[in-house]
């Protein structure tokens, strides 16, 4: 019984660690016709994404944009390892 629990514990630990090593992503949601300047403008998204990814030693890469209901636009960025 003890050996089985150790195996289960090791498998759980490996699954948890593999989840932490997975790629990170960032999404910005904005309304193009919104007049307020309380949120970064779309041209500033690249800099904001780079700052966020840099916290983990990664680089931001623009993935895609989508237009949803209510004229809302989502901009997705992926954090990827720095290629050397």
C-alpha distances in whole Angstrom, upper triangle without the diagonal:
4,6,5,6,9,10,11,12,14,16,17,18,20,21,23,24,26,27,29,31,32,36,38,40,43,45,49,50,54,57,60,63,61,64,62,61,58,55,56,58,57,58,56,53,53,53,51,48,48,48,45,43,45,42,39,42,42,45,46,47,49,47,49,51,51,54,52,54,57,58,55,54,50,50,47,46,43,42,41,41,44,45,47
4,5,5,6,9,10,10,12,14,15,16,18,20,21,23,24,26,27,29,31,34,36,39,42,44,48,49,53,56,59,62,60,63,60,59,56,54,54,57,55,57,55,51,51,51,49,46,47,46,43,41,42,40,37,39,40,43,45,46,48,46,49,51,51,53,52,54,56,57,54,53,49,49,46,45,42,40,40,39,42,43,45
4,5,5,6,9,10,11,12,14,15,17,19,20,21,23,25,26,27,29,33,35,38,41,43,47,49,53,56,58,61,60,63,60,59,56,54,54,56,54,56,54,50,50,50,48,45,45,45,42,40,41,39,36,38,39,42,43,44,46,45,47,49,50,53,51,53,56,57,53,52,48,48,44,43,40,39,38,37,40,41,42
4,5,5,6,9,10,11,12,14,15,17,18,20,21,23,25,26,27,31,33,36,39,41,45,47,50,53,56,59,58,60,58,57,54,52,52,54,53,54,52,49,48,49,47,44,44,44,41,39,40,38,35,37,38,41,42,43,45,43,45,47,47,50,49,50,53,54,51,50,46,46,42,41,38,37,37,36,39,40,42
4,5,5,6,9,10,10,12,14,15,16,18,20,21,23,24,26,30,31,34,37,39,43,44,48,51,54,57,55,58,56,55,52,49,49,52,51,52,50,47,46,47,44,42,42,42,38,37,38,36,33,35,36,39,40,41,43,41,44,46,46,48,47,49,51,52,49,48,44,44,41,40,37,36,35,35,38,40,41
4,5,5,6,9,10,10,12,14,15,16,18,20,21,23,25,28,30,33,36,39,42,44,48,51,54,57,55,58,55,54,51,49,49,51,50,51,49,46,45,45,43,40,40,40,37,35,36,34,31,33,34,37,38,40,42,40,43,45,46,48,47,49,52,52,49,48,44,43,40,39,36,34,33,33,36,37,38
4,5,5,6,9,10,11,12,14,15,16,18,20,21,23,27,29,32,35,37,41,43,47,50,52,55,54,57,55,54,51,48,48,50,48,50,48,44,44,44,42,39,39,39,36,34,36,34,30,32,33,36,37,38,40,38,41,43,44,46,46,48,50,51,47,46,42,42,38,37,34,33,32,31,34,35,37
4,5,5,6,9,10,11,12,14,15,17,19,20,22,25,27,30,33,35,39,40,44,47,50,53,52,54,52,51,48,46,46,48,46,48,46,43,42,43,40,38,38,38,35,33,35,32,29,32,32,35,36,37,39,37,39,41,41,44,43,45,47,48,45,43,40,40,36,35,32,31,31,31,34,35,37
4,5,5,6,9,10,11,12,14,15,17,19,20,24,26,29,32,34,37,39,43,46,49,52,50,53,51,49,46,44,44,46,45,46,44,41,40,41,38,36,36,36,33,31,32,30,27,29,30,33,34,36,38,36,38,40,41,44,43,44,47,47,44,43,39,39,35,34,31,30,30,29,32,34,36
4,5,5,6,9,10,11,12,14,15,17,19,22,24,28,31,33,37,39,43,46,49,52,50,53,51,49,46,44,43,45,44,45,43,40,39,39,37,35,35,34,31,30,31,29,26,27,28,31,33,34,36,35,37,39,40,43,42,45,47,47,44,42,39,38,34,33,30,28,27,27,30,31,33
4,5,5,6,9,10,11,12,14,16,17,21,23,26,29,31,35,37,41,44,46,50,48,51,49,48,45,42,42,44,42,44,42,38,38,38,36,33,34,34,31,29,30,28,25,27,27,30,31,32,34,32,35,37,38,40,40,42,45,45,42,40,36,36,32,31,28,27,26,26,29,30,32
4,5,5,6,9,10,11,13,15,16,19,21,24,27,29,33,35,38,42,44,47,46,48,46,45,42,40,39,42,40,42,40,36,36,37,34,31,32,32,29,27,29,27,24,26,26,29,30,31,33,31,33,35,36,39,38,40,42,43,39,38,34,34,30,29,26,25,25,25,29,30,32
4,5,5,6,9,10,11,13,15,18,20,23,26,29,32,34,38,41,44,47,45,48,46,44,41,39,38,41,39,41,38,35,35,35,33,30,30,30,27,25,26,24,21,23,24,27,28,30,32,30,33,35,36,39,38,40,43,43,39,38,34,33,30,28,25,24,24,23,26,28,30
4,5,5,6,9,10,11,13,16,18,22,25,28,31,34,37,41,43,46,45,48,46,44,41,38,38,40,38,39,37,34,33,34,32,29,29,29,26,24,25,24,20,22,22,25,27,28,30,28,31,34,35,38,37,40,42,42,39,37,33,32,28,27,24,22,21,21,24,25,27
4,6,5,6,9,10,11,15,17,20,23,25,29,31,35,38,40,43,42,45,43,42,39,36,36,38,36,38,36,32,32,32,30,27,28,28,25,23,25,23,20,22,22,25,25,26,28,26,29,31,32,35,34,36,39,39,36,34,30,29,26,25,22,21,20,21,24,26,28
4,6,5,7,9,10,14,15,18,21,24,27,29,33,36,39,42,40,43,41,39,37,34,34,36,34,36,34,30,30,30,28,25,26,26,22,21,23,20,18,20,20,23,24,25,27,26,28,30,31,34,33,35,38,38,34,33,29,28,25,24,21,19,20,20,23,25,28
4,5,5,6,9,12,14,18,21,24,27,30,33,37,39,42,41,43,41,39,37,34,33,35,34,35,33,30,29,29,27,24,24,24,21,19,20,18,15,17,18,21,22,24,26,25,28,30,31,34,34,37,39,39,35,33,29,28,25,23,20,18,17,17,20,22,24
4,5,5,6,10,13,16,19,22,26,28,32,35,38,41,40,42,41,39,36,33,32,34,33,34,32,28,27,28,26,23,23,24,21,18,20,19,16,17,17,20,21,22,24,22,25,28,29,32,32,35,37,37,33,31,28,26,23,21,18,16,16,15,19,21,23
4,5,5,9,10,13,17,19,23,25,29,32,34,38,37,39,37,36,33,30,30,32,30,31,29,26,25,26,24,21,22,22,19,17,19,18,15,17,16,19,19,20,22,21,23,25,26,29,29,31,34,34,30,28,25,24,20,19,16,15,15,16,19,21,24
4,6,8,9,13,16,19,22,25,28,32,34,37,36,38,36,34,32,29,28,30,29,30,28,24,24,24,22,19,19,19,16,14,16,14,11,14,14,17,18,19,21,21,23,26,27,30,30,32,34,34,30,28,25,23,20,18,15,13,14,14,17,20,22
4,7,9,12,16,19,22,25,29,32,34,38,37,39,37,35,33,29,28,30,29,29,27,24,23,23,22,19,18,19,16,14,15,14,11,12,12,15,16,17,20,19,22,25,27,30,30,33,35,34,31,29,25,23,19,17,14,12,11,11,14,16,19
4,7,10,13,16,20,23,26,30,32,35,34,37,35,33,31,28,27,28,26,27,26,22,21,22,21,17,18,19,16,13,15,15,12,13,12,14,14,15,17,16,19,22,23,27,27,30,32,31,28,26,22,20,16,14,11,10,10,11,15,16,19
4,7,10,14,17,20,23,27,28,32,31,34,32,30,29,25,24,25,23,24,22,19,17,19,17,14,14,16,13,10,13,13,10,12,9,11,11,12,14,13,16,18,20,24,24,28,30,29,25,23,19,17,13,11,7,6,7,9,12,14,18
4,7,10,14,17,20,24,25,29,28,30,29,27,25,21,20,22,20,21,19,16,15,16,14,11,12,13,10,8,11,11,9,11,9,10,9,11,12,12,15,17,19,22,22,25,27,26,23,20,16,14,11,9,6,5,8,10,13,16,19
4,7,10,13,17,20,22,25,25,27,26,24,22,19,17,19,17,18,17,13,13,14,12,9,11,13,10,9,12,13,12,13,11,11,9,9,10,9,11,13,15,18,19,22,23,22,19,16,12,11,7,6,4,6,9,12,15,18,21
4,7,10,13,17,19,22,21,23,22,20,18,15,14,15,13,15,14,10,11,12,10,7,10,11,8,9,12,13,13,15,12,12,9,10,9,10,11,12,14,16,17,20,21,20,16,14,10,8,6,5,6,8,11,15,17,20,23
4,6,10,13,15,19,18,20,19,18,17,13,12,13,12,14,13,9,11,13,11,9,12,14,11,12,16,16,16,18,16,15,11,12,10,10,10,9,11,13,13,16,17,16,12,10,7,6,4,6,9,11,15,18,20,23,26
4,7,10,12,15,14,17,16,14,13,10,9,10,9,12,11,7,10,12,10,9,13,14,12,14,17,18,19,20,18,16,13,13,11,12,11,9,11,12,13,15,15,14,10,8,6,5,7,8,12,14,17,21,22,25,28
4,7,10,13,12,15,14,14,13,10,10,10,9,13,13,10,14,15,13,13,17,17,16,18,21,21,22,24,22,20,17,17,14,14,12,10,10,10,10,12,12,11,7,6,4,6,9,12,15,17,21,24,26,28,32
4,6,9,8,11,11,11,11,8,9,8,8,12,12,11,14,16,14,15,18,19,18,20,23,23,25,27,24,22,19,19,16,16,14,11,11,10,10,12,11,9,6,5,7,8,12,14,18,20,24,27,28,31,34
4,6,5,9,10,11,12,10,11,10,10,14,15,14,17,19,17,18,22,22,22,24,26,27,29,30,28,26,22,22,19,19,16,13,12,10,10,10,8,6,5,6,9,11,15,17,21,24,27,30,31,34,37
4,6,8,10,11,13,12,12,9,9,12,14,14,17,19,18,19,22,23,23,25,27,28,30,31,29,26,22,22,18,19,16,13,12,10,12,12,10,7,7,7,11,12,16,18,22,25,28,31,32,34,37
4,6,9,11,13,13,14,11,12,15,17,17,20,22,21,22,25,26,26,28,30,31,33,34,32,30,26,25,22,23,20,16,16,13,14,14,11,8,9,11,14,16,19,22,26,28,31,35,35,38,41
4,6,8,10,10,12,11,12,15,16,16,20,21,19,21,24,24,24,27,29,30,32,33,31,29,26,26,23,24,21,18,17,15,15,15,11,10,10,11,14,16,19,22,25,28,31,34,35,38,41
4,7,9,10,12,11,13,16,16,17,21,21,20,22,25,25,25,28,30,31,33,34,33,30,27,27,25,26,24,21,20,18,19,18,15,14,14,15,17,19,22,24,28,30,33,36,36,39,42
4,6,8,10,10,13,15,15,16,20,20,18,21,23,23,23,26,28,28,31,32,31,29,26,27,24,26,24,21,21,20,20,20,17,16,15,16,17,18,22,23,27,28,32,34,35,38,40
4,6,7,8,11,13,12,14,17,16,15,18,20,20,20,23,25,25,28,29,28,26,23,24,22,24,23,20,21,20,21,21,19,17,16,16,17,17,20,21,25,26,29,32,32,35,37
4,7,9,12,14,13,13,17,16,14,17,19,18,18,22,23,23,26,28,27,25,23,24,22,24,23,21,21,21,21,21,19,18,16,16,17,17,20,21,24,24,28,31,31,34,37
4,6,9,11,10,10,14,13,11,13,16,15,15,18,20,20,23,25,23,22,19,20,19,20,19,17,18,18,19,20,18,17,14,14,14,14,16,17,20,21,24,27,28,31,33
4,7,8,6,7,10,10,8,11,13,13,14,16,18,19,21,22,21,19,16,17,16,18,18,16,18,18,19,21,19,17,15,13,13,12,14,15,18,19,22,25,25,28,30
4,6,5,7,10,11,10,12,15,15,16,18,20,21,24,24,22,20,17,17,15,17,16,14,16,16,18,20,18,16,14,12,12,11,14,15,19,20,23,26,26,28,31
4,5,5,8,10,10,11,14,15,16,17,19,21,23,23,21,18,15,15,12,14,13,11,13,14,16,18,17,15,12,10,10,8,11,12,16,18,21,24,24,26,29
4,6,7,8,10,11,13,14,16,17,18,21,23,23,20,17,14,14,12,15,14,13,16,17,19,22,21,18,16,13,13,11,13,13,17,18,20,23,23,25,27
4,6,6,6,9,10,11,13,15,16,18,20,20,18,15,13,14,12,16,16,15,17,18,21,23,22,20,17,15,14,12,13,13,16,16,19,22,21,24,26
4,5,5,6,8,10,10,12,14,16,18,18,16,13,10,11,9,12,12,12,15,16,18,21,21,18,15,13,11,8,10,9,12,13,16,19,19,22,24
4,6,5,6,9,10,10,12,15,16,16,13,10,7,8,8,11,12,13,16,18,21,24,24,21,18,15,13,10,10,8,11,11,14,16,16,18,21
4,5,5,6,9,10,10,13,15,15,13,11,9,11,11,15,16,16,20,22,24,26,26,24,21,18,16,13,13,11,13,13,15,17,16,19,21
4,5,5,6,9,10,11,14,14,13,11,9,12,12,15,16,16,19,20,22,25,24,22,19,17,15,12,12,10,12,12,15,17,17,20,23
4,5,5,6,8,10,12,12,10,8,6,8,9,11,13,14,17,19,21,24,24,22,19,16,13,10,9,7,9,8,11,14,14,17,20
4,5,5,6,9,10,10,8,6,5,8,10,13,16,17,20,23,25,28,28,26,23,20,17,14,12,9,10,8,11,12,12,15,17
4,6,5,7,10,10,9,9,8,12,14,16,19,20,22,25,26,29,29,27,24,21,19,16,15,12,12,10,13,14,14,17,19
4,5,6,8,9,9,9,8,12,13,15,17,18,21,23,24,27,27,26,22,20,17,15,13,10,11,9,12,13,14,18,20
4,5,6,7,5,6,6,10,12,14,17,18,21,24,25,28,29,27,24,21,18,15,13,9,8,6,8,9,11,14,17
4,5,5,5,6,8,12,15,17,20,22,25,27,29,32,32,31,27,24,21,18,16,13,12,9,10,10,10,14,16
4,6,7,10,11,15,17,19,22,23,26,29,30,32,33,31,28,25,22,20,18,15,13,10,12,12,13,17,18
4,5,9,11,14,17,18,21,23,26,29,30,33,34,32,29,26,23,20,17,14,12,9,10,9,11,14,16
4,7,10,13,17,18,22,24,27,30,31,34,36,34,30,28,24,21,19,15,13,9,9,7,8,11,13
4,7,10,13,15,18,21,24,27,28,32,33,31,28,25,21,18,15,12,9,6,5,5,6,10,12
4,7,10,12,16,18,22,25,27,30,31,29,26,23,19,16,14,10,8,5,5,6,6,9,12
4,7,9,12,15,18,21,23,26,27,25,22,19,16,12,10,6,6,5,6,9,9,12,15
4,6,10,12,16,19,21,25,26,24,21,18,15,11,9,6,5,6,7,10,11,12,16
4,6,9,12,16,18,22,23,20,18,14,12,8,6,4,6,9,10,14,14,16,19
4,7,10,14,16,20,22,20,17,14,11,8,5,5,6,10,11,15,16,17,21
4,7,10,13,17,19,16,14,11,8,6,5,7,9,13,15,18,20,21,25
4,7,10,13,15,13,11,7,5,4,6,9,12,16,18,22,23,24,28
4,6,10,12,10,8,6,5,7,8,12,15,18,21,25,26,28,31
4,7,9,7,6,4,6,9,12,15,18,22,24,28,30,31,35
4,7,6,5,6,8,11,13,17,20,23,26,30,32,33,37
4,5,6,9,11,14,17,20,23,26,29,33,35,37,41
4,5,9,12,15,18,22,25,28,31,35,36,39,42
4,7,10,13,16,20,23,26,29,33,34,36,40
4,7,10,13,17,20,23,26,30,31,33,37
4,7,10,13,17,20,23,26,28,30,33
4,6,10,13,16,19,23,25,27,30
4,7,10,13,16,20,21,23,27
4,7,10,13,17,18,21,24
4,7,10,13,15,17,20
4,6,10,12,14,18
4,7,9,12,15
4,6,9,12
4,6,9
4,6
4
